[in-house]
Amino acid sequence: MIYEIAVLPIHQERVESFKRAFADVEPLLKRATGYGGHMLAQGIETPQVLNLIVRWRSLEDHKVFEAGEDHQVFMDGLEEYFSEEPTVYHIEGAPFATEEHL
C-alpha cells in the first residue's frame, strides 16, 4: 500500500470555491482502480494550503490513473485554483496505528 501526498497551494480568496470544485470531481478519484480512500485536509497554520492524501493499492495504480482521461478531467476542474504548482510525492506504509484511549 502506498500513499500519495499532494500539497495544494490555493489562492487564498478561492479556498472555499476550491473545496466545492473538489467535491464535483471527487467521484473520478473514487472510481479509480486501486483507490483505497482519501483525505482532503486544510492546513491550520497555512489555511491556503490543502493536503490531499490518497491511499493506493500500488504506485502503478496511481500512475494508471494519472495517465487516464479521468485524471485529466479531475485536474481540469481544479487547476484554476492553484496559486502555484502542487507538490506530489509518495510514501510506502501500512495503515495508521491507533491507540485505544485516543
Summary of the structure (lengths in Angstrom):
residues: 102
radius of gyration: 14.1
end to end distance: 24.5
largest distance: 43.9
contacts: 257
relative contact order: 0.30
helix: 38%
strand: 31%
